[in-house]
Amino acid sequence: MHDDRLKLMVTAPPVDGKANKAVRVYLAKLLGVKPAGIALQAGETSRRKTFYFKTLGERELSERLRTLLAEQYRD
């Protein structure tokens, strides 16, 4: 977490949407949803991006992120 945002690094180049797709696929795997259920809402060419989760409500998304972060810091 960084400034109330989830900070990720990907190795895909920021060319032709490859990095955006890599983030979407990674988020889907991390949160247990299909990539098609995640849409880039803002920041297509920016380092700061906002994704919209079509199949997760705010509460459920928040819980999943909290669980993942807790697991990361426990190890």
Secondary structure, DSSP 8 states (H G I E B T S, - for coil): -BTTB------S-SSTTHHHHHHHHHHHHHHTS-GGGEEEEE-TTSSS-EEEESS--HHHHHHHHHHHHHHHHH-
